[in-house]
Amino acid sequence: MSLSGKVALITGGSSGIGRAAALMLAAEGVRVGVVGRSADELEQVVNDITKHGGEALPLQADVAQPAEIERAANELGKRWNRIDILFANAGINGVWAPLDELEPAEWDKTLNINLRGTYLAVKYTLPFMKPHGGSIIITASVNGTRIFSNTGATAYAVSKAGQVAFTKMIALELARDRIRVNVICPGAIETNINQRTQQRDLEKIREPVEFPAGRIPLTDGEPPGADEVAKLVRFLASDESRHISGAEIFIDGTESLLQG
């Protein structure tokens, strides 16, 4: 897929989809900068890459903090004199609660990490990508784009809808620089993000939703692993997708079409 020798920055790269993408791209010869908040998790990913002959750089940073993500992008860009791929994947589910109970600080945290963090990762990667072009891939979700039945997930859904609009805006802006920008919208994936979701008093507002048998029709209800999303990232990062930009791609086994 013409990936060998390229350099990728992956936010949220120490677990879940980001980790799977880091391992998969490294296996294709990509030199990977792995951004995350946990030093221990970053070390594990980098060790897994290097023990198989790959090259990786651990970059501890909070994507919502401009100085930290700028430092991470600069460290990677100066290490290998370029950045070809950005996988802006870092995100949280945040707090799911009735709107009148959702605190401003909780709203801000979700939007800051998911939406502002995406903007910051793109902003600080561009100086290393504009001279030669590249590929930006953003992780959104089926929530806020096709699915709106997860009542209480308002901040999360808004952040994901915002990422889709952001993608389409900058895809046109950056086309002259030969930078492609696409957004992927996963459905249910086997990761640990749901374990970190704080849900509060949702029974007060939740509308009953009945799903047909087999919530993920394509796989008889079985959620895919993170590797399935990583394969899509690998394709969008490669020259095989050189004429695809501004695309919103759903990867959910038709799950969201049941609710659309």
BARO-900851 format. One line per field, with one value per residue: residue in three letters; x negated, y negated, z of N, C-alpha, C in turn; residue number from 1. Coordinates in steps of 0.1 Angstrom, whole numbers, plus 2048, in hexadecimal, padded with zeros to 3 digits. Layout:
BEGIN
aa <- [ALA|...]
n.east <- [X|...]
n.north <- [Y|...]
n.up <- [Z|...]
ca.east <- [X|...]
ca.north <- [Y|...]
ca.up <- [Z|...]
c.east <- [X|...]
c.north <- [Y|...]
c.up <- [Z|...]
i <- [NUM|...]
//
This chain:
BEGIN
aa <- [MET|SER|LEU|SER|GLY|LYS|VAL|ALA|LEU|ILE|THR|GLY|GLY|SER|SER|GLY|ILE|GLY|ARG|ALA|ALA|ALA|LEU|MET|LEU|ALA|ALA|GLU|GLY|VAL|ARG|VAL|GLY|VAL|VAL|GLY|ARG|SER|ALA|ASP|GLU|LEU|GLU|GLN|VAL|VAL|ASN|ASP|ILE|THR|LYS|HIS|GLY|GLY|GLU|ALA|LEU|PRO|LEU|GLN|ALA|ASP|VAL|ALA|GLN|PRO|ALA|GLU|ILE|GLU|ARG|ALA|ALA|ASN|GLU|LEU|GLY|LYS|ARG|TRP|ASN|ARG|ILE|ASP|ILE|LEU|PHE|ALA|ASN|ALA|GLY|ILE|ASN|GLY|VAL|TRP|ALA|PRO|LEU|ASP|GLU|LEU|GLU|PRO|ALA|GLU|TRP|ASP|LYS|THR|LEU|ASN|ILE|ASN|LEU|ARG|GLY|THR|TYR|LEU|ALA|VAL|LYS|TYR|THR|LEU|PRO|PHE|MET|LYS|PRO|HIS|GLY|GLY|SER|ILE|ILE|ILE|THR|ALA|SER|VAL|ASN|GLY|THR|ARG|ILE|PHE|SER|ASN|THR|GLY|ALA|THR|ALA|TYR|ALA|VAL|SER|LYS|ALA|GLY|GLN|VAL|ALA|PHE|THR|LYS|MET|ILE|ALA|LEU|GLU|LEU|ALA|ARG|ASP|ARG|ILE|ARG|VAL|ASN|VAL|ILE|CYS|PRO|GLY|ALA|ILE|GLU|THR|ASN|ILE|ASN|GLN|ARG|THR|GLN|GLN|ARG|ASP|LEU|GLU|LYS|ILE|ARG|GLU|PRO|VAL|GLU|PHE|PRO|ALA|GLY|ARG|ILE|PRO|LEU|THR|ASP|GLY|GLU|PRO|PRO|GLY|ALA|ASP|GLU|VAL|ALA|LYS|LEU|VAL|ARG|PHE|LEU|ALA|SER|ASP|GLU|SER|ARG|HIS|ILE|SER|GLY|ALA|GLU|ILE|PHE|ILE|ASP|GLY|THR|GLU|SER|LEU|LEU|GLN|GLY]
n.east <- [7F8|7EB|7E0|7C8|7AE|7BB|7C7|7DA|7F1|803|81E|82C|820|818|82A|846|856|843|82B|82C|82A|811|800|806|800|7E4|7DC|7DD|7C7|7C8|7BC|7C3|7D2|7DE|7F8|803|812|809|7EB|7E2|7F3|7EC|7D2|7D5|7E2|7CF|7B9|7C5|7C5|7AA|79E|7A5|797|79E|7A0|7A5|7B1|7B6|7CE|7D7|7F4|80F|82A|83B|82D|81C|800|7F5|7FD|7F2|7D7|7D3|7D9|7C4|7AE|7B0|7B0|797|787|788|789|7A1|7C5|7DC|7F5|811|823|83D|84A|84F|866|883|89F|8AB|8C1|8E2|901|920|928|92D|920|906|8E7|8D6|8BA|8B7|8C2|8B0|898|89C|8A0|888|874|87D|885|877|85E|85A|859|841|82E|82D|826|80C|7FE|7FE|7E9|7D4|7DE|7E9|7D4|7D1|7E9|803|815|832|844|862|871|893|8B4|8D0|8E3|8F4|8F2|8FF|90E|924|92F|924|92B|921|907|8FE|8E9|8D4|8DF|8E2|8C7|8BD|8CD|8C3|8A9|8AC|8B6|8A0|88C|896|895|879|86E|874|866|84B|846|837|81E|819|821|834|853|867|883|88B|8A6|8AB|8C0|8CC|8B0|897|888|87A|887|8A1|8A2|898|8AB|8C0|8DF|8FD|91C|92B|942|957|95C|95A|966|97A|96B|96D|95B|956|951|930|91C|906|908|8F7|8E4|8F2|8F8|8E0|8C6|8AC|887|86D|85B|868|870|857|84E|85C|852|838|83B|846|830|81E|811|823|83B|83B|84C|860|871|87E|892|8AB|8AB|8BC|8B8|8C6|8D3|8ED|8FC|905|918|92F|939|93B]
n.north <- [80C|7F4|7E8|7EA|7DB|7C3|7AA|7AA|799|7A2|79C|7A4|7BD|7D1|7E5|7FA|7F2|7E0|7EC|804|7FA|7EE|804|813|801|7FD|817|816|807|7ED|7D1|7CA|7B1|7B3|7A6|7A0|7A0|7B0|7BB|7D5|7E5|7DA|7E2|7FE|801|7F7|808|820|81A|816|82E|83E|834|81B|7F6|7DE|7C2|7B8|7A0|78D|77C|765|762|74C|737|71C|716|72F|741|734|736|751|756|747|755|76E|766|75A|76F|781|771|76B|76F|785|790|78B|798|78F|798|799|798|795|7A4|796|786|793|786|778|759|742|74A|74D|741|722|724|73F|741|731|73F|756|74B|73D|750|762|752|738|743|752|73D|730|744|747|72C|729|73C|736|725|737|747|739|732|749|756|76E|784|780|78F|791|79B|79E|7A6|7BC|7B1|793|78E|7A2|7AF|7A7|7AF|7B5|7A9|78E|78E|776|762|772|77A|762|75A|76D|769|750|756|763|74D|73D|74C|74C|731|72B|73D|733|71A|723|731|725|727|741|752|76B|76F|782|790|7A9|7BD|7D1|7EC|801|80D|824|817|806|7EE|7EB|7F3|7DE|7CB|7B4|7B7|7A7|7A6|7AC|7BA|7A9|79B|7AB|7B6|7D2|7EA|801|81B|82D|851|85B|843|83A|840|84A|85A|86C|861|860|84C|83C|83F|828|829|82A|810|805|80F|800|7E7|7EB|7EE|7D5|7C5|7CC|7CB|7D7|7CC|7B3|7A2|79C|786|772|783|795|7B1|7CD|7E7|800|818|815|80E|7F4|7EE|7FA|7E9|7D1]
n.up <- [800|7FC|813|821|832|837|84F|86C|881|89D|8B1|8D1|8D0|8E1|8E8|8E0|8C1|8B7|8C0|8B2|898|898|89B|884|86F|874|86E|853|84D|855|867|887|89C|8BB|8CD|8EE|90F|924|930|934|924|90B|909|908|8EF|8DD|8E2|8D9|8BE|8B7|8BD|8A9|894|88C|88C|8A4|8B8|8D8|8E4|8FC|904|908|8F4|8F5|8FD|8F1|8F1|8F7|8E3|8CD|8D3|8D2|8B6|8AA|8B4|8A8|88D|889|890|87B|865|858|855|84A|84E|861|87B|88B|8A6|8C1|8DC|8F2|902|917|92E|930|933|93F|92F|940|956|94F|954|94D|94C|947|92D|920|923|913|8F9|8F6|8F6|8E1|8CA|8CA|8CE|8B7|8A4|8AD|8AA|88E|886|891|884|869|85F|85B|848|832|81F|80E|80C|817|82D|841|85A|86C|88A|88F|896|896|8A6|8A9|88E|87E|891|8AC|8C2|8DA|8F4|909|902|8F9|8F8|8EE|8D5|8C8|8C6|8B4|89D|897|890|878|868|86A|85D|842|83C|83E|82B|812|815|818|801|7EC|7F6|7F2|806|814|825|83A|84B|863|86E|886|893|8AC|8BC|8C7|8E0|8FD|903|90B|925|932|932|942|94E|956|967|950|94C|950|939|923|904|8FB|8E5|8CC|8BE|8A0|89F|8A3|8A5|897|878|863|86F|87F|898|8A5|8B2|89F|8A2|8AC|898|87F|87A|879|861|84F|854|84C|830|829|830|81D|7FB|7EC|7F0|7E4|7D6|7E7|7FC|815|81C|82E|840|849|860|86B|867|85D|873|87B|868|86F|881|875]
ca.east <- [800|7E2|7DF|7BB|7A6|7C2|7C7|7E8|7F4|80F|822|833|81A|813|834|852|855|836|820|82D|825|803|7FA|808|7F8|7D6|7D9|7DB|7BB|7CA|7B6|7CF|7D2|7EA|7FC|80D|80F|803|7DD|7E1|7FA|7E4|7C6|7D9|7E4|7C2|7B2|7CB|7C2|79C|79A|7A8|78F|7A3|79B|7B0|7AD|7C1|7D0|7E1|7FA|81E|82D|843|824|815|7F1|7F1|7FE|7E8|7CA|7D3|7D8|7B7|7A4|7B1|7AD|789|780|787|789|7AE|7D0|7E5|802|817|830|843|853|851|873|889|8AE|8AF|8CD|8EF|90A|92A|922|92E|917|8F9|8DF|8CE|8AC|8B8|8C4|8A3|88D|89E|89E|87A|86C|881|885|86B|852|858|854|833|825|82C|81F|7FE|7F8|7FE|7DC|7CC|7E5|7EB|7C9|7D1|7F6|804|823|837|850|867|87B|89F|8BC|8DE|8EB|8F3|8F1|90B|915|927|938|91C|92F|918|8F9|8FF|8DB|8CC|8E4|8DE|8B9|8BB|8D2|8B9|89D|8B0|8B6|892|886|89A|890|86A|86B|873|85B|83E|844|82C|811|818|824|842|859|873|888|891|8B0|8AD|8CB|8C7|8A3|892|87E|87D|88C|8AE|89F|894|8B6|8C8|8ED|904|92A|930|950|961|95E|958|972|978|967|96D|953|959|948|923|91A|8FC|90C|8ED|8DD|8FB|8F8|8D2|8BF|89E|87C|867|853|871|86F|84A|84C|862|848|82C|83F|847|822|816|813|82F|847|836|856|86B|86F|88B|89B|8B0|8AC|8C2|8B3|8CE|8DB|8FB|903|90B|923|93B|93E|93A]
ca.north <- [800|7E9|7E2|7EC|7CF|7B8|7A7|7A7|795|7A8|798|7AF|7C8|7DB|7EF|7FB|7F0|7DA|7F6|80D|7F4|7EC|811|816|7F8|801|823|812|7FF|7DF|7CD|7C5|7AA|7B7|79C|7A5|79A|7B9|7BE|7E3|7EA|7D7|7EB|80B|801|7F5|815|82A|817|817|83C|844|82D|80E|7EA|7D7|7B8|7B5|792|78B|76F|764|75B|740|72C|718|717|73D|747|72D|73C|75F|756|742|75F|778|761|758|77C|787|766|76B|776|788|795|788|79F|788|7A3|797|794|79B|7A4|78C|788|793|782|76E|74C|739|74F|74D|735|71B|72A|74C|73E|72B|749|75E|743|739|75C|768|749|730|74C|755|731|72E|74E|743|71F|72A|746|731|720|742|74E|731|732|754|75C|779|789|77E|797|78D|7A4|799|7B1|7BD|7A9|785|78E|7AA|7B4|79D|7B6|7B6|79D|78A|78D|76A|75C|77B|77A|755|75A|776|762|746|75C|765|740|738|754|748|724|72B|745|729|710|729|738|71F|72C|750|759|771|76F|78A|793|7B6|7BE|7DE|7EF|808|813|829|810|804|7E1|7EB|7F5|7D1|7C1|7B1|7B5|7A2|7A3|7AD|7C0|79E|795|7B4|7BB|7E0|7ED|80F|81E|83B|85B|859|835|838|84A|850|864|873|85B|860|840|83F|83B|81B|82B|827|802|802|812|7F5|7DC|7EF|7EB|7C6|7C0|7D0|7C5|7DE|7C3|7A6|799|79B|77C|76C|78E|799|7BF|7D4|7F5|805|824|810|80C|7E7|7ED|7FF|7DE|7C5]
ca.up <- [800|7FB|820|827|833|83B|85D|870|88F|8A1|8BE|8D7|8CA|8EB|8EB|8D7|8B3|8B5|8C2|8A7|88C|89A|899|876|866|876|867|845|84B|859|874|88E|8A8|8C3|8D7|8F8|91C|92D|92C|935|919|900|909|904|8E1|8D7|8E4|8D0|8B0|8B5|8BE|89C|88A|888|892|8AB|8C1|8E2|8E5|906|902|909|8E7|8F7|901|8E5|8F2|8F8|8D6|8C4|8D6|8CC|8A8|8A7|8B8|89E|880|889|891|86D|85B|850|85A|83E|852|86F|87F|897|8AB|8D0|8E0|8FE|903|920|936|92A|93E|93A|92C|94B|960|949|958|942|94C|940|91F|91B|922|907|8ED|8F6|8F1|8D4|8BF|8CA|8CD|8A8|89D|8B1|8A3|880|886|893|87B|85C|85B|856|83D|826|814|805|80C|820|830|84E|85D|879|88F|895|89C|890|8AE|8A4|880|87A|89D|8B6|8CC|8E7|8FC|913|8FD|8F1|8F5|8E5|8C8|8C2|8C2|8A9|892|894|889|86A|861|869|852|835|83A|83B|820|807|817|817|7F4|7E4|7FB|7F0|813|814|832|83A|859|864|878|88B|89C|8B8|8BA|8D4|8E7|90B|905|912|933|937|931|94E|94B|963|966|942|94C|951|92C|918|8FD|8F7|8D8|8CA|8B3|89B|8A3|89D|8A4|88C|86F|85B|877|888|8A5|8AB|8AE|89A|8AA|8A7|88B|874|878|876|853|848|856|844|823|828|831|812|7EE|7E6|7F2|7E0|7D1|7F1|806|819|81D|83B|83E|854|861|876|863|85B|880|87C|85F|877|889|86D]
c.east <- [7F7|7E1|7D1|7B3|7AD|7C3|7D5|7E8|802|813|82C|82D|816|81E|83E|84E|847|82B|820|827|816|7FB|7FA|800|7E9|7D2|7D7|7CF|7BC|7C2|7C0|7CC|7DF|7ED|806|809|808|7F5|7DC|7E7|7F2|7D8|7C9|7DB|7D7|7B9|7B8|7C7|7B3|797|79D|7A1|793|79D|7A6|7AA|7B9|7C2|7DB|7E7|809|822|835|83A|81B|806|7ED|7F2|7F4|7DA|7C9|7D1|7CA|7AC|7A4|7AC|79E|781|77E|789|796|7B8|7D9|7F3|805|823|834|84E|856|85F|878|898|8B2|8BA|8DA|8F9|915|924|922|925|908|8F2|8D7|8C0|8AC|8BA|8B7|899|88F|89B|88F|871|870|880|879|85E|84F|853|845|82A|822|823|810|7F6|7F6|7F0|7D3|7D2|7E7|7E0|7CB|7DF|7F7|813|826|844|855|872|887|8A7|8C9|8E7|8E9|8F2|8FD|914|917|92F|930|91F|925|90A|8F8|8F1|8D3|8D1|8E1|8D0|8B6|8C1|8C9|8AD|8A0|8B0|8A8|88A|889|895|881|866|86A|868|84E|83C|839|81F|810|819|833|847|866|876|88E|89B|8B3|8BA|8C5|8BA|89E|886|882|883|899|8AC|89C|89F|8BD|8D6|8F5|913|930|93E|95B|965|95E|965|96F|975|966|965|957|94E|93B|920|90F|8FF|901|8E5|8E5|8FA|8EA|8CB|8B1|894|876|85F|85B|870|861|847|852|858|83C|82F|83F|839|81A|819|81E|83B|844|840|862|868|87C|896|89E|8B3|8B1|8BC|8BA|8D7|8EA|903|90B|917|930|941|93F|948]
c.north <- [7F3|7E1|7E2|7DF|7C3|7B6|7A4|7A3|79B|7A4|7A3|7BC|7D3|7E6|7EF|7FA|7EA|7E3|7FF|807|7F2|7F9|815|80E|7FB|80D|821|809|7F1|7DC|7C5|7BD|7AD|7AD|7A2|79E|7A3|7BE|7CE|7E9|7E6|7E0|7F9|80C|800|802|820|827|81A|826|843|83C|820|802|7E2|7CD|7B6|7A6|790|77D|770|75C|74E|734|728|71A|726|743|741|733|74A|75F|751|74D|76A|772|75E|764|782|77D|766|771|778|78B|790|790|799|790|7A1|792|79B|79B|799|790|788|791|779|760|742|73D|74F|740|72F|721|737|74B|73A|736|752|757|73F|745|760|75E|73F|737|74F|749|72E|737|74B|736|721|734|740|72B|72B|74A|746|731|73E|75B|768|77C|786|787|794|797|79D|7A5|7B1|7B4|79A|783|796|7AE|7A9|7A2|7B8|7AA|79A|789|781|764|765|77A|76D|755|762|770|757|74A|75F|758|73B|73F|74F|739|724|733|73C|71F|716|730|732|723|73B|758|75E|771|777|78D|7A1|7B6|7CC|7E0|7F7|810|818|822|80D|7F6|7E1|7EC|7E7|7C6|7C0|7AE|7B2|79F|7A3|7B3|7B5|799|79E|7B8|7CA|7E2|7FC|812|82C|844|85A|84A|831|842|851|85B|86C|86E|85A|854|843|83A|82E|81D|828|819|7FE|805|806|7E9|7DF|7EB|7DC|7BF|7C2|7C9|7CC|7D5|7B5|79D|798|791|776|777|791|7A8|7C6|7E3|7FB|811|821|80E|7FF|7E6|7F2|7F3|7D1|7C0]
c.up <- [800|808|826|827|837|84A|861|87F|892|8AF|8C3|8D2|8D4|8EE|8E0|8C8|8AF|8B6|8B6|89A|88C|896|88A|86C|868|86F|858|842|84E|866|87B|89B|8B0|8CE|8E1|905|926|928|92B|928|90C|8FE|904|8F4|8D9|8D7|8DA|8C1|8AE|8B5|8B1|891|886|890|898|8B5|8CB|8E4|8EF|906|904|8FD|8E9|8FB|8F6|8E6|8F2|8EA|8CC|8C7|8D1|8BD|8A3|8AA|8AD|891|87F|88A|883|862|853|858|84D|842|860|871|88C|89D|8BA|8D3|8EC|8FC|90C|929|92E|935|938|939|938|957|95C|94D|94D|941|945|931|919|919|915|8FA|8EB|8F1|8E3|8C8|8BF|8C8|8BE|8A1|8A1|8AB|895|87F|887|88B|86D|857|855|84B|830|81B|80A|804|816|822|83E|850|86B|87D|895|89A|894|899|8AA|895|879|886|8A7|8C1|8DA|8EF|907|90E|8F4|8EE|8EC|8D7|8C1|8BE|8B6|89C|88E|88D|87B|862|85F|85E|844|831|836|82F|813|809|814|80A|7EC|7E9|7FA|7FD|812|823|832|849|859|870|87D|893|8A8|8B5|8C7|8D9|8F5|90E|90D|921|93A|936|93E|94A|957|960|958|942|94C|943|921|912|8FA|8E8|8D6|8BD|8AD|8A0|89C|89B|89A|882|867|862|881|896|8AB|8A8|8A9|8A4|8A4|89A|87F|870|874|867|84A|849|84D|835|820|829|825|805|7E6|7E6|7ED|7DA|7DA|7FB|808|81B|82C|83A|84A|854|86E|872|861|867|880|872|865|87E|881|868]
i <- [1|2|3|4|5|6|7|8|9|10|11|12|13|14|15|16|17|18|19|20|21|22|23|24|25|26|27|28|29|30|31|32|33|34|35|36|37|38|39|40|41|42|43|44|45|46|47|48|49|50|51|52|53|54|55|56|57|58|59|60|61|62|63|64|65|66|67|68|69|70|71|72|73|74|75|76|77|78|79|80|81|82|83|84|85|86|87|88|89|90|91|92|93|94|95|96|97|98|99|100|101|102|103|104|105|106|107|108|109|110|111|112|113|114|115|116|117|118|119|120|121|122|123|124|125|126|127|128|129|130|131|132|133|134|135|136|137|138|139|140|141|142|143|144|145|146|147|148|149|150|151|152|153|154|155|156|157|158|159|160|161|162|163|164|165|166|167|168|169|170|171|172|173|174|175|176|177|178|179|180|181|182|183|184|185|186|187|188|189|190|191|192|193|194|195|196|197|198|199|200|201|202|203|204|205|206|207|208|209|210|211|212|213|214|215|216|217|218|219|220|221|222|223|224|225|226|227|228|229|230|231|232|233|234|235|236|237|238|239|240|241|242|243|244|245|246|247|248|249|250|251|252|253|254|255|256|257|258|259|260]
//
